[in-house]
Amino acid sequence: MNREPLQRLIDIVLVTLLLLAVWKGLSLLIGTRTLPSPWMTIRHLAASFGRAEFLEDLAATGKAYVIALTVAMSGGVLLGLLLGGWRSVGEIFEPWLHVLVAIPKVTLYPIVLLLFGLGDPAKIAFGVLHGLPTVAIIVAGAIRTLNPIYRRAALTMRLTPRNYALHILLPAVMPEILAALRICFALTLLGVLVGEMFASAHGLGHVLMQSIGVDDMPTIMAVVMLLFLFAGTGSYLLLAVIHRFKR
C-alpha cells in the first residue's frame, strides 16, 4: 500500500491546524475587531453565500478567471514552443518576457485601461499578463534542454513544424507544461483580482477594495479565506496530477 498520499494528507491537516492556532492566537492578542477569529470568519463566509450580491461577484470573478487562465495557458504554451524551437526568435524576445515577469503589473494599469477600457476585458487582460509570460518562459526553457535526438528524429522523418510540435515537442515537455499550469493557476487568479480592484465594478477584487475602504475586516478575511482555500486546493490537486504523470 502506498502511504505517500496518506502522509501528505496528514501533513496538510497538521499545517492547517497550526495556521488556525496561530490565527486564533493573534486574534485574541490584537482583538477580533482588528482580526476576526477563524470561526467568526467561517460563519461570515457561510452567511455571504446566502447573499445574491456576493454570489454575483463570485460568478464574475470565476468567469473572468476561467477565460484568463485558458488564454494564458494556451498562449503561453504556443509562445514557448515558438521561442524554444526557434532559437533566433527566442534570443530576441525572451529577455522582454523576463522583464514583463519582473515588473509590477500595476504599472501597466494605464496601458491596459487605454486598450481594453473598464470591465471584464481589462481584468482578463491583467490575468493573462500575470500568467502567460511565466508559462512561455518555462516551456521555452524545457524545449531548449531537450535531447537533440528529438530534433534529429524529426528531420529524419521529415516532419512538418506542426507535426514536430504536436507529436514530439508537446509530449516531451508535458511535465513542464503541467508545472507551468500549477504556477499559472495562482498567478492568473492574482492578476484577475488586481484587475477587479482597479478596473471593474464587480468581482471579489472589487469586494475587497470596498471592504478596505470601510474597514470591514470580517468581509476581508472571509474573501481571503475563500481565495486561500480555492488556490490551495487547486495547487494540491495539480501537484498530485504532476506526481502521477511523472510515474
C-alpha positions in Angstrom: 0.0 0.0 0.0 1.3 3.4 -1.0 1.4 5.5 2.2 2.7 8.7 0.5 -0.8 10.2 -0.3 -1.9 9.5 3.3 1.2 11.0 4.8 0.8 14.1 2.5 -2.8 14.5 3.7 -1.7 14.2 7.3 0.9 16.9 6.8 -1.6 19.2 5.2 -4.0 18.7 8.1 -1.3 19.4 10.7 -0.1 22.5 8.9 -3.7 23.8 8.6 -4.3 23.2 12.3 -1.1 25.0 13.1 -2.1 28.0 11.0 -5.5 28.1 12.5 -4.0 28.0 16.0 -1.6 30.9 15.2 -4.5 32.8 13.6 -6.6 32.3 16.8 -3.8 33.4 19.0 -3.2 36.6 17.0 -7.0 37.3 17.1 -7.0 37.0 20.9 -3.9 39.1 21.1 -4.9 42.1 19.0 -8.7 41.8 19.2 -11.4 40.3 17.0 -12.3 43.8 15.7 -8.9 44.0 14.0 -8.5 40.3 13.2 -11.7 38.2 13.3 -11.1 34.7 14.6 -11.2 31.6 12.3 -14.7 30.6 13.5 -16.0 34.2 13.0 -14.6 34.2 9.5 -16.1 30.9 8.6 -19.5 32.0 9.8 -19.3 35.3 7.9 -18.2 33.4 4.7 -21.1 31.0 5.1 -23.5 33.9 5.5 -22.1 35.6 2.5 -23.1 32.7 0.3 -26.7 33.5 1.2 -26.5 37.0 -0.3 -27.2 37.4 -4.0 -24.7 40.2 -4.4 -21.8 38.1 -3.2 -22.8 35.2 -5.5 -22.9 37.6 -8.5 -19.4 38.9 -7.6 -18.1 35.3 -7.2 -19.6 34.4 -10.5 -18.0 37.4 -12.2 -14.6 36.5 -10.8 -15.0 32.9 -11.8 -15.9 33.7 -15.4 -13.1 36.1 -15.9 -10.6 33.7 -14.2 -11.5 30.8 -16.4 -11.1 32.9 -19.6 -7.9 34.4 -18.4 -6.4 31.0 -17.4 -7.4 29.4 -20.7 -5.8 32.3 -22.7 -2.7 32.4 -20.5 -2.0 28.7 -20.7 -2.8 28.2 -24.4 -1.0 31.4 -25.4 1.9 30.7 -23.1 2.4 27.2 -24.4 2.3 28.3 -28.1 4.7 31.2 -27.4 7.0 28.9 -25.5 7.0 26.4 -28.4 7.9 29.2 -30.8 10.7 30.7 -28.7 12.1 27.4 -27.7 12.0 25.8 -31.1 13.2 28.9 -33.0 16.4 30.0 -31.2 17.0 33.2 -33.0 13.5 34.5 -32.2 13.8 33.3 -28.6 17.1 35.2 -28.1 15.4 38.4 -29.2 12.1 38.2 -27.4 12.6 36.1 -24.3 14.5 38.8 -22.4 11.5 41.0 -22.8 9.3 38.3 -21.2 11.7 38.2 -18.2 11.3 42.0 -17.9 7.5 41.6 -18.1 7.6 39.0 -15.3 9.8 41.1 -13.1 7.9 44.5 -13.2 4.8 45.1 -11.1 1.8 44.7 -13.4 0.0 47.6 -11.7 2.4 49.9 -13.6 0.8 48.7 -16.8 -2.6 49.7 -15.5 -2.9 52.9 -17.7 -2.0 51.0 -20.8 -4.5 48.1 -20.1 -7.2 50.6 -19.5 -6.4 52.5 -22.7 -6.5 49.3 -24.7 -9.4 47.5 -23.0 -11.4 50.1 -21.0 -13.1 49.3 -17.7 -14.8 46.0 -17.1 -14.2 42.3 -17.9 -11.7 42.7 -20.8 -9.4 44.7 -18.6 -9.3 42.3 -15.7 -9.0 39.3 -18.1 -6.0 41.1 -19.6 -4.5 41.6 -16.2 -4.9 37.9 -15.5 -3.2 37.0 -18.8 -0.4 39.4 -18.2 0.4 37.7 -14.9 0.3 34.1 -16.2 1.3 34.0 -19.9 4.9 35.2 -19.7 5.8 32.7 -17.0 4.3 29.8 -18.9 6.1 30.8 -22.1 9.5 31.0 -20.3 9.1 27.6 -18.6 8.0 25.9 -21.9 10.8 27.6 -23.9 13.4 26.6 -21.4 12.2 23.0 -21.3 12.4 22.7 -25.1 15.9 24.1 -25.3 17.1 21.5 -22.8 15.6 18.6 -24.7 17.9 15.9 -26.0 19.0 16.8 -29.6 17.9 13.3 -30.7 14.3 14.6 -30.9 15.2 17.2 -33.5 17.3 14.7 -35.5 14.4 12.2 -35.4 12.0 14.9 -36.7 14.4 15.8 -39.5 14.9 12.1 -40.4 11.1 11.6 -40.6 10.7 14.9 -42.5 8.0 16.1 -40.1 6.4 19.5 -40.7 6.8 22.1 -37.9 3.2 21.5 -36.9 3.6 17.7 -36.6 7.0 18.2 -34.9 5.4 20.4 -32.2 2.3 18.2 -31.7 3.9 14.8 -31.8 7.4 15.3 -30.4 7.8 18.6 -28.5 4.5 18.7 -26.6 4.7 15.1 -25.3 8.3 15.6 -24.4 7.8 18.8 -22.3 4.4 17.8 -20.8 5.7 17.6 -17.2 7.0 21.1 -17.5 3.7 22.3 -19.0 1.8 20.8 -16.0 4.2 22.5 -13.7 3.7 25.8 -15.5 -0.1 25.3 -15.2 0.3 25.0 -11.4 2.1 28.3 -11.3 -0.2 30.0 -13.8 -3.2 28.8 -11.8 -2.2 31.1 -8.9 -0.7 34.0 -10.9 -3.7 34.3 -13.2 -6.0 34.5 -10.2 -3.9 37.2 -8.7 -4.0 39.1 -11.9 -7.8 38.9 -12.2 -8.2 40.1 -8.6 -5.8 43.1 -9.3 -7.8 43.9 -12.4 -11.1 43.9 -10.4 -9.6 46.1 -7.7 -8.7 48.8 -10.2 -10.7 48.3 -13.4 -14.0 46.7 -12.5 -17.2 47.3 -10.5 -17.8 43.6 -9.9 -16.0 40.6 -8.6 -14.2 39.6 -5.4 -11.4 42.1 -6.0 -13.9 44.9 -6.1 -15.5 43.5 -2.9 -12.0 43.6 -1.2 -11.5 47.2 -2.2 -14.9 48.3 -0.9 -14.3 46.4 2.3 -10.9 48.0 2.8 -12.5 51.4 2.3 -15.0 50.9 5.1 -12.7 48.8 7.3 -14.9 45.8 7.0 -12.5 43.2 8.4 -15.0 40.2 8.6 -15.6 40.5 4.8 -12.0 41.0 4.0 -11.0 37.9 6.0 -13.9 35.9 4.5 -12.9 36.7 0.9 -9.2 36.0 1.7 -10.1 32.6 3.3 -12.2 31.7 0.2 -9.4 32.6 -2.1 -6.8 30.7 0.0 -9.0 27.6 0.0 -9.5 27.7 -3.7 -5.9 28.4 -4.6 -4.6 25.9 -2.1 -6.9 23.1 -3.2 -6.2 23.7 -6.9 -2.5 23.7 -6.3 -2.6 20.5 -4.3 -4.7 18.7 -7.0 -2.4 19.9 -9.8 0.6 18.7 -7.8 -1.0 15.3 -7.4 -1.6 15.2 -11.2 2.1 16.1 -11.8 3.3 13.3 -9.5 1.0 10.8 -11.1 2.1 11.9 -14.6 5.8 11.5 -13.8 5.3 7.9 -12.7 
